[in-house]
Amino acid sequence: MRGAPGPVWHVERVRILLVEDERRLARVLARGLGLDGFVVDVANDGRGGFLLARTGGYDAMVLDLMLPGMSGLEVCRALRAEDVVTPILVLTARDAERDEVASLSAGADDYLRKPFRYPVLLARLRSLLRRSPLVGGDVLHVGDLEVDSVRREVRRDGRPVPVTAREFALLEVLARADGAVLSKEAILVAAWPGEADDVNLVEARMSGLRRKVDVAFDRRSLETVRGAGYRLVDDRAVAR
């Protein structure tokens, strides 16, 4: 059930609203997200979810479509009508294309079909948070490596590091993971949602990124964890 170990952001600040009427699934998801460092509130019906979400106190929302009281679509429309900008990940057993289109048109930001794998849900949620203006600072620091999420710039020890757009997306995902190991699959979904489906892309971009960020500075901050994935660490002690 668990995804990559450890938090993604400094997630004591990141609050998730889970709206799911299947109580066992809600408990399992809330526990998993809690173990991954998020603060999770749960509502088991659409009306309750709407009333909680309209407070604007959440950084993201995981929303089922088939809910008692108000449907997920009605919740989406009502929140957007009140200018609530909380990112919404729709989670549903409906698999028709029209349901996905309707959800996105109603204001949802992403759509995930049941059954699903928890690491995929976690990666999708992290991707929403990464793109959200509600979460995280502008400049991420991992040792002397700086990742500026607004200017889309990278610096090491104060010196600019030229990277491509895909390399930047990859580095930003790892920087926000706060030292956690991310699988290739999780990185693929989080860094380039909907744009790529081949994990070999992760390896190729990692190779180029490592040459620019590490090799050029005689450093080893981008680590490969055999059989698990990659992580970004502060390697200054090793470098010295």
Steps between C-alpha positions, in 0.01 A plus 500: 500500500784738581658717233852636510614532862512838666320826426496682170484858621536621851160339519408593855354803316322302229136416569303259284123465492386149405134469397412132461180319603660154499606514862754217493679651201488842665664361814772322304579805286496735799741272685732470198507874438551560870800267503638693203488815710178671395231633732176337381136586571227264377141563393272211403239695304499776242330765710742457787795506261373818339454679834854407608657586164334840471697619804807505272707339772630213287795473265338225289185291486444137401137469391283202408233561237219276627418653837181533707364848558690668215679327216867565441411698189264720701769553762751603233261745335389652831857551622616659177191722497612630841854554368653224714824418316604191699640240255257209458594141412191303401513135605222284357391159374344664196711427196311665215682774314199730539532477881863612483408785264211602725723498809770714342237735357345535847831620640694188600875511438567129455307174465597152626296186443438224753652252551830683535845450651576713802842617367322637193245685714782639711698611195192668347430678827860615531487626143190708577667644807818572307302708251281665761566861605368406846796279595872536531751777464640644181857376553577146613833435671679166520841581643656761273270402213220750433194424289298813423147385416387844379793600278557134405870538576757279671811614687774306676723683746362823353592409143229456234443148363341487152229232484225409256131528591472124556816492709367784712168318559691189606729692735210692653312178581807356670573824685146510639527137614720612790747212463238229446566228241265530201443218254535557127124457462423758768746748349352449153148579618603792723748669266317468170133415574323388185801577281704179518448131571850349465714466814808497276441874467579535870832320459597708199418832665666391824822426315509846344399670824770320695768621259390861547417505871756256641782406264569859396546590868668174609199419717266206568164637612283306251500147638380179338348260754524156342161339447313801642564818300674832551543765767660842533712558811732759653839347427720784628640293786601227254645757262723639775 
